[in-house]
Every structure is written in structure tokens, then in C-alpha cells.
Amino acid sequence: MAQVKIARLKYNGGGDWYANKTALTNLISFCNQELNTAIAAEEDIVEVGSSDLFLYPYIYMTGHGNVIFNDMESANLRKYLLAGGFLHIDDNYGMDKFIRLELKKALPELELIEIPYDHPVYHQKFDFPKGLPKIHEHDGKPSQGLGLLYEGRLIVFYSYESDLGNGWEDQRVHNDPEAKRLEALKMGANLLAYSCSYFN
């Protein structure tokens, strides 16, 4: 059986797409242990405009700042998402005003909505009856799980005011309590499980 891989999205605009360096390796390890998945231990890095995008069931995108997709990248991302791909955008604080505009370029007909708490993404192996967990405070706003739905399928999940990726990082990086880290990893595992269920 071919091993499943997941990837981090490399984008232009100057935002730090490479932030949360230890996050995905820890999430992969957690999923392989808790969900019995066989995901390759190391993440790949894929550019928005690359045809390699289509190799991955789950693409992770993070950063603190500016994001720019050109027309070709927007078209490629759209094609990937409508064909069964899944993008998890994890705002590391500061990318919100940029990513909303770029999503509109790729998927102008879809509106970002708050994902209802009864959506399957919150009820894979782990149950989140109150939706997205709050991992980092930042400016004290409640966490929001936003998303784009296409033909009933969640194709983009946007974790806003939560910072899941910080919770996935090695404990020494942010010194988060173990309970918070576990919450973040469980939610990440749900996202991965959901994305893989639609990918073929």
C-alpha cells in the first residue's frame, strides 16, 4: 500500500508559511498512534501552483502575515479543492485579512461560514460538541471554525483565533499545558481523518 503523505503549503506574499516547524510531525505521530494511520513521518512542502498539490489529501497552511495567490495559483488551488482535496488554514495570528481575499480569488462563489458544531469534522474519533478548541488567547476572541462547503463537502477549514498548530508544536516551544496540546492534537486528528475520507 502506498504511504499517505501530507504537505505544508508554500505561498508568496512574504508571510511566514514555514511557521510552526514541529507541528505537523507531531500531528502525524499522534494520528499514526491514535488513528492507526500510516502517514509518512515527515511532511512535504508544496507550492500553491504545483501539480503536486493533487498528491495530498490534506494541505496545511499557516503564518502570521501576507498571502498572495496569482491567477494560476488560484486556479490550481480551486481545481485541487473541487477535485477532492482539503485545505486547513490555521491563522497563526495576522493572516486573516489576507487569506479571506485570496480565498475569494480561488472560490468566488463560496462564502466562508461558521461550521456548525454538529458537523462531522467535530465528531470523527474525537468529539468536540462545542466546536473548535481555544489553544492560544491572543486578543481574547472566541475560537471559530470557519469553512467553505462545496456540494455538501467541507473543502476548506479555517481555524481562526485558535492556533491549533501552536498546540501541535513541541511542548518546549510555547510551554502549553499538556491538556491544551492534547485538545489541539485531537482536533487536528479529526481534520486529517475527515480529509482522508474524501480523498481517492
N, C-alpha and C positions, 0 to 999 in steps of 0.2 A: 504494500500500500504506500502510495506517495505521501510523504510527510507534509502536513499543512504548515504554511508559513504565514506570519502576519507582518505588516510593514508600517513604518512611520512615514508620514507624508512630508516631503521636502518641497517648500514653496518659496516663491520670490516675494520681495517687498521689504525685506530687512528684518522681519520678525524672527525670533529665535525658535525655529522649527525643531531644533535639536534639544530643547529643554527637557527636564525630567529624564536624565540619562539612564537611570537604573530602573525606571518604571516598568517598561514592557517586559524586560527579562524576569522581573519579579512576578508580574501578572501571568506570564507564560508558565512559570514554575508552579504557581498556585493552581492554575487551570489543569495542568497535567496531573497534579496530585489530587485535586478535589473533583474534577470532572472526568478523569481518565482520558483526557485528550492526548494527542501525540503531536503537539505543536513544536516545531523546531525551536531550540533553546534561545537562539539569537534572532532578534528582529531584522528584517531587511529595511533598506531605505529606498523609497520610490518617489520619483518626481511626478508632479500633477499631470504633465503632458505625456508621460511614458506609457507605451503599450503594456508594460509590465504590471500596471495597475490591476489588470484583469486576472492576475495570478493569485490575488489575495482576497479572502472572504471578509477580512477586517482591516481597515486602514485607520491608523491613529494620527490625529493632528493636534498639535498643541503649540503654545507660545504666549508671549506677553504683548506682542505688538502687531505691526503692519503685515497685511497679507494682500498679495495681488495675483490674480489669475489672468493671463492673457486670453484671447478668444479661443486659441487652440486648446489651452489647458482647461478652460471652462467646458468646451465641447467634449473633451476626453473624459473629464470627471462626470459629466452628465451621462455619457454613454455607459460608463462603468456602473454608476448607481442604478440606472434604469435596467441594466442587464443582470442585476442580482447582487451587486456589490453593496458594501456598507461602510460609511464614514462616521467615525466617532471624533467629534471636535471637542476638545477638552480645554476650555478657556483657562489659561494659567494666570489670568488677570491682566486685561488690557487689550485683548484681541476682538472684543465683542463688536465694536462699531465697524471694524474692518471686515470681519467674516460674514456679517449679515449682508453686506453689499456684494461680496464675492459669490455667496450662495445664490443671490438673485440673478447674477450673470449666468450661472450654470442652469438654474431651475427657476426661471422667472414665473412660471405658472403655479408654483407651490409656495405655501405660506408656512413659516415657522409657527408651530403651535406648541402649547404645553402638553406633554404626553400624559394622558390620564393615568391615574395610579393603578387602574385595573388592566393596563396594557401588559401583554405577555413579557415584555422586556424586563418588567419588575418582578416577574414570577417564573423565572427559569428554575435552576436548582435552588436559588436563594430568594426569599420573599422580602419584598420592600413595600409593605402596604401603604407607606406614606411617601413613596416615590424616592427621588434621588437623595442620598445622604449628604449631609453638610460636613465636609472634611476640613476646610480652612475658612476662617472667618472673613478675612479681607475687610470689607466695609459693612459687614453685618447683615447683608440682604439674605433672604432665604434662598436655598439652592433651588434651581429649576432644571428639570429635564425637558429640554425643548427638542423638537424634531420636525423632519419633513416626511410626509407619508405619500407613497405612490402606489395606487391600486391596492390600498389597504396594508401595504408593507412599509415598515419603518426603514427608510434608506439612509437617513442622517440622524444621528443622536448627538445633541449638543448639550454637554454638561456645563451649566453656567452657574457661577457663584458656588461652586462645589470643590473643584480642584481634585478630582479623583486621582489624577496622575501623581500629585504630590503624595497622596496616601499610598500609592504603589511603590514609591521610592524606598531605597534602603532606609531603615529606621533612623540612622545617624544623620541623614540629610536634613530632615525637618523636625526630628525628635517628636513625631506624632505619637499619641498614646496607642498602644497595641490594638485596643478595641476599635479606634478610628481607622487604623490601617486595614484591619480585617473587614470592616464595613466597605471600605473602598475596593478592596480586592474582590469581595463577593459581588459587588455591583459590576465591576469590570468583567468578572466571570460570566455574569448574566448577559452582558453586551456581546461577549465573544460567542457564547452559546447561541444567542439569537441570530447573530450574523451568519454563523456556520450552518444554521438550519435552512437558510435560503440559498446557499451558495452551491453551485454544481459545475 
